[in-house]
Amino acid sequence: MVYGGEIMGLDQYANKINKKGEETEIACWRKHPNLQGWMENLYREKTGTEEEFNCIDLELDENDIDRLEIDINNNDLPTTMGFFFGESKDDYYKDQDLEFCKDARKAIQKEHTVVYGSWY
């Protein structure tokens, strides 16, 4: 399926939300399937009950960000496949992923809520 001249696929984002409820994007990815798999595993760990991890905002805390950063640095994101997901882009996104961890940690320390979401 084509949308806006581009083949549909996995779009991912992370936002920070301040106490007034104002959202600001702090990261976005296009077809980073292993990050999606990592986040889905976390969602299930946190008692996520939806069958499909799609269009769900997952709140991240500082511990989650610490764990993600370790897994990124250890090249330990889970191999994840899906029809719209594309190929692994761990190397391509590694610097951006680590920058996201830094930005998310700063946002949490400023008492913002950090959420990850995706759509495919």
N, C-alpha and C positions, 0 to 999 in steps of 0.2 A: 504494500500500500504506500502511496506517495502522498505526502502532506506538505504543502508549501514548497514544493520542489525538492524535498529531501525524503529519503526513505524513512519510514517510522522506525523508532527504536527506543531503547532505554535512555531516558533523560533523568538525571539525578541532581539534587540540590541540597544545600544546607543553609538554613536561615537562623539568625539570632532574633529573639523577640524581647523587647525591653518591657519594663513594668507597665507601660502604657498600652502594650499590645501591638506596638509598631514593629513590623518585620523588616529585616535587612538581609539580603543574600550575602553569605560569606564564602560560598563555593558552589560551583556547578560542574557537572561532568556529563559527557555524552558517551554512552556505551562503555561503562567501566564495570563489567559484570562481576568481577571478584569482590569489588567493594560492595556491590549489591548483595552478594552472597553473605559477606561478613555482616552486613546490617540486618539481613533477614535472620541469620543465626542469633544475633543479639535480640531481635524482636521476639523470636521464639523463646529465648532464655528468659526474657522479661514477661513471659506469659501471654505473648501475642496469640490471638485466637483465630484471626482471619485465615482462611485457607490460602489465599494468594496475598503476598506481600507487594501490593501495588496501590498507589495513591493513599498511602498510610504515612502519617507523620510520626516519626520515632524520636522521642526525646532522649538526648544524650547527656550524660553527666560526666564529671571530670574523670571518674574511674573508667568509663567507656572510652573516652578519648585517649587515656593512658594505654589501655589495652590495644586500641586500634593502632596507635603509634608504634608500639612494640611489634605488632604483627606486620605493619608496613616495613619497618626496618629489618625484620627477619625474613622478608619476602614470604610471608605466611598467610596471605589472604586466600580463602578457599577457592579452588577452581569452581567456577559457576557458569552454567550454560543456560540459555533460554532462547526462544525463537527470535526475539527482538534485541538480544543482548550484545551481539557482536563477539569479537575475539578478545582475549585477555589484553589489557592495556596497563598492567601494573607498572612496568618500567616507564611507560609514557607519562603516567599520572603520578609517579612517586613523589616528585618535588612538590606538586600541587597538593597531594594528600598530606604531606608533612606540614605544609603551610596551613592547610585547613586545620590540622590538629592544634597548631600554635594559635590560630585565630579563634578557634572554638574554646580553647582553654582560657584565653583572655576574656572572651565574652562571658563565660561562666563565672569567672572571678569578679566580673562587674555585675553579677546577679542577673544576667540575661538567660533566657531559656534557649537552648540550641536544639534544633530539630533537623533530622534528615528525612528526605522524602524522595519518592521516585514515581515515574509514570512511564508506562510502555503500552 
